[in-house]
Amino acid sequence: MPAEQADPDGFELVALPVPGFLDAVVALPRAPAPRPLMVATHGAGGGPEWPCQTWAERVRAKRIVLCLRGKALSRDNSGFYYPDHHALGAELLAALDALRAAHAARLRDGPALYVAYSQGASMGALFLADHGKTFPSLILTEGGQREWSASSARRFQASGGRRVLFVCGGKGCRDAATVSARLLEKAGVAAKVEYVPHGGHTDAGAVGKRLDETYEWAVSEL
């Protein structure tokens, strides 16, 4: 399917039970053909439905989107968070196993894309530095820009990492992402920083529009 062509069949959001964790959400294309995978994580206080809906629309249902829920912030389940990168990593690996068990025929073999906002980006950058084979390309929005070091950049490259796209709506994010991008590039990982002046700490609005315009750079080698 050409990159500019929308999938007329669309997608549906379905719950995915994950043993040991709260249910994840999957944006499952209605067309039966196998699709490559992307994993999306939210910021603290968010939930999996928004990133699943938004990213499935952005990629025109050409990818299965797996969205992690995290732990509940309160008893009424009004928001969720990831306690630390170890917790996010454990949930991610368990959710991947659950997805393969439930929808193996729908998944295309090959590497996956990791996209994240705020806390999901920060925790993901820490965990995925050693998982470049599975997730060679990352899109980190308003988060994950301060977590890189020369060592973690080299580890990401050595494990198979290829590309990191930082998308920022604030100057602080942009400045830190610029430093991290240099570390990644020195380690042999392609890195790019997209900055939306006064875009704010969000993945919607003008920042979301910039994601619409630039996300394909991160998946061009997948």
C-alpha positions as CSV (number, residue, x, y, z in Angstrom):
1,M,0.0,0.0,0.0
2,P,1.5,3.4,-1.0
3,A,2.4,5.6,2.0
4,E,-0.1,8.2,1.1
5,Q,-3.0,5.8,0.6
6,A,-5.5,5.4,3.5
7,D,-6.7,2.0,4.4
8,P,-10.5,2.0,3.6
9,D,-11.2,-0.8,6.1
10,G,-10.0,1.2,9.1
11,F,-9.4,-0.5,12.5
12,E,-11.1,-1.4,15.8
13,L,-9.9,-0.9,19.3
14,V,-9.9,-4.2,21.3
15,A,-8.9,-5.1,24.8
16,L,-5.9,-7.4,25.2
17,P,-5.6,-9.3,28.5
18,V,-2.0,-9.3,29.7
19,P,-1.2,-11.8,32.5
20,G,0.1,-10.0,35.5
21,F,-0.9,-6.6,34.3
22,L,-4.0,-4.5,33.5
23,D,-5.5,-5.0,30.0
24,A,-3.7,-3.4,27.1
25,V,-5.5,-2.0,24.1
26,V,-4.8,-3.0,20.5
27,A,-5.8,-1.0,17.4
28,L,-6.4,-3.9,15.1
29,P,-6.9,-3.2,11.3
30,R,-10.1,-4.7,10.0
31,A,-8.3,-5.9,6.8
32,P,-7.1,-9.5,7.5
33,A,-3.6,-9.1,5.9
34,P,-0.7,-9.4,8.3
35,R,0.6,-6.0,9.5
36,P,3.8,-4.8,11.1
37,L,3.7,-3.8,14.8
38,M,4.1,-0.6,16.6
39,V,3.9,-0.1,20.4
40,A,2.6,3.2,21.9
41,T,2.8,4.4,25.4
42,H,1.2,7.3,27.2
43,G,2.2,10.0,29.7
44,A,1.6,9.8,33.4
45,G,-2.1,10.2,34.1
46,G,-3.1,9.1,30.6
47,G,-4.4,5.8,29.2
48,P,-3.9,3.5,26.2
49,E,-7.1,4.5,24.2
50,W,-5.8,7.9,23.1
51,P,-2.5,6.8,21.7
52,C,-4.0,3.7,20.1
53,Q,-6.7,5.8,18.3
54,T,-4.4,8.6,17.3
55,W,-1.5,6.4,16.0
56,A,-3.8,4.0,14.2
57,E,-5.3,7.0,12.4
58,R,-1.9,8.5,11.7
59,V,-0.5,5.4,10.1
60,R,-3.8,4.8,8.3
61,A,-4.3,1.3,9.9
62,K,-1.3,0.0,8.1
63,R,0.2,-1.2,11.4
64,I,-1.1,-3.0,14.4
65,V,-0.8,-0.6,17.4
66,L,-0.3,-2.2,20.8
67,C,-0.9,0.3,23.7
68,L,0.2,-0.4,27.2
69,R,-2.0,0.6,30.2
70,G,0.5,0.7,33.1
71,K,-0.7,0.9,36.7
72,A,-3.7,2.8,38.0
73,L,-3.1,6.1,39.7
74,S,-6.4,5.8,41.7
75,R,-9.1,3.4,42.6
76,D,-11.5,4.8,40.0
77,N,-9.0,4.0,37.2
78,S,-9.1,7.6,35.9
79,G,-5.5,7.6,34.9
80,F,-2.4,5.3,34.6
81,Y,1.3,5.5,34.9
82,Y,4.5,3.4,34.6
83,P,6.3,3.2,38.0
84,D,9.8,2.9,36.4
85,H,11.5,1.7,33.2
86,H,11.8,-1.8,34.7
87,A,8.0,-2.0,35.2
88,L,7.4,-0.6,31.7
89,G,9.8,-3.2,30.2
90,A,8.2,-6.1,32.0
91,E,4.7,-5.0,30.9
92,L,5.9,-4.5,27.3
93,L,7.4,-8.0,27.1
94,A,4.3,-9.6,28.6
95,A,2.1,-7.7,26.3
96,L,4.1,-8.8,23.2
97,D,3.7,-12.4,24.3
98,A,0.0,-11.9,24.8
99,L,-0.4,-10.2,21.4
100,R,1.4,-13.0,19.7
101,A,-0.8,-15.6,21.4
102,A,-4.0,-13.8,20.6
103,H,-3.3,-12.5,17.1
104,A,-0.3,-14.3,15.7
105,A,-1.8,-14.6,12.2
106,R,-2.3,-10.9,12.1
107,L,1.3,-10.0,12.8
108,R,3.9,-9.6,10.2
109,D,7.4,-10.8,11.1
110,G,10.0,-8.2,11.6
111,P,11.0,-5.3,13.8
112,A,8.6,-3.0,15.5
113,L,8.3,0.7,16.0
114,Y,8.1,2.3,19.5
115,V,6.3,5.6,19.8
116,A,5.7,7.3,23.1
117,Y,4.8,10.5,24.9
118,S,6.2,12.1,28.1
119,Q,6.6,9.4,30.8
120,G,6.2,6.6,28.3
121,A,9.0,8.2,26.2
122,S,11.3,8.6,29.2
123,M,10.8,5.1,30.5
124,G,11.0,3.6,27.1
125,A,14.3,5.3,26.2
126,L,15.8,3.8,29.4
127,F,14.5,0.3,28.8
128,L,14.9,0.0,25.0
129,A,18.6,1.0,24.9
130,D,19.3,-2.8,25.0
131,H,16.4,-3.8,22.7
132,G,17.3,-2.3,19.4
133,K,16.8,-5.6,17.5
134,T,13.1,-5.7,18.4
135,F,12.6,-1.9,18.4
136,P,15.2,-0.3,16.0
137,S,13.3,2.9,15.6
138,L,11.9,5.1,18.3
139,I,9.6,8.2,18.2
140,L,9.9,10.1,21.5
141,T,7.6,13.1,22.0
142,E,8.1,15.5,24.9
143,G,10.0,12.9,26.8
144,G,13.0,10.6,26.5
145,Q,15.3,13.4,25.6
146,R,17.3,13.5,28.8
147,E,17.7,9.7,29.3
148,W,20.5,9.1,26.8
149,S,24.2,8.9,27.5
150,A,27.2,8.0,25.4
151,S,27.0,4.5,26.9
152,S,23.3,3.9,26.3
153,A,23.5,5.3,22.8
154,R,26.3,2.8,22.0
155,R,24.3,0.0,23.6
156,F,21.2,0.9,21.4
157,Q,23.3,0.8,18.3
158,A,25.0,-2.4,19.2
159,S,21.7,-4.1,19.9
160,G,20.3,-3.1,16.5
161,G,19.0,0.5,17.0
162,R,18.9,2.6,13.9
163,R,16.8,5.7,14.3
164,V,15.5,8.0,17.0
165,L,13.1,10.9,16.3
166,F,12.6,13.4,19.0
167,V,9.5,15.7,18.8
168,C,9.4,18.6,21.1
169,G,6.9,21.4,21.9
170,G,9.1,23.1,24.5
171,K,12.5,24.7,24.3
172,G,13.8,22.6,27.2
173,C,12.9,19.4,25.4
174,R,14.5,20.7,22.2
175,D,17.8,21.6,23.9
176,A,18.1,18.3,25.7
177,A,17.1,16.4,22.6
178,T,19.7,18.1,20.5
179,V,22.4,17.0,23.0
180,S,21.0,13.4,22.9
181,A,20.8,13.4,19.2
182,R,24.5,14.2,18.9
183,L,25.3,11.3,21.3
184,L,23.2,8.9,19.2
185,E,24.7,10.1,15.9
186,K,28.2,9.7,17.3
187,A,27.3,6.1,18.2
188,G,26.1,5.4,14.7
189,V,22.3,5.9,15.2
190,A,20.5,8.3,12.9
191,A,18.7,11.0,15.1
192,K,16.5,13.9,14.3
193,V,14.9,16.7,16.4
194,E,11.6,18.3,15.4
195,Y,10.7,21.4,17.4
196,V,7.4,23.2,17.5
197,P,7.9,26.5,19.2
198,H,5.3,27.1,21.9
199,G,3.7,23.8,21.1
200,G,3.5,22.8,24.7
201,H,3.9,19.6,26.7
202,T,1.5,17.6,24.5
203,D,1.3,15.2,21.6
204,A,-1.8,16.9,20.2
205,G,-2.4,20.2,18.5
206,A,0.6,21.6,16.6
207,V,2.9,18.9,18.1
208,G,0.5,16.2,16.8
209,K,0.5,17.9,13.4
210,R,4.3,17.8,13.3
211,L,4.2,14.1,14.2
212,D,1.8,13.6,11.2
213,E,4.4,15.3,9.0
214,T,7.5,13.6,10.2
215,Y,6.8,10.1,11.6
216,E,7.6,8.3,8.4
217,W,11.3,9.3,8.7
218,A,11.5,6.9,11.7
219,V,10.0,3.9,9.8
220,S,11.7,4.4,6.5
221,E,14.2,1.6,7.2
222,L,11.7,-0.8,8.8
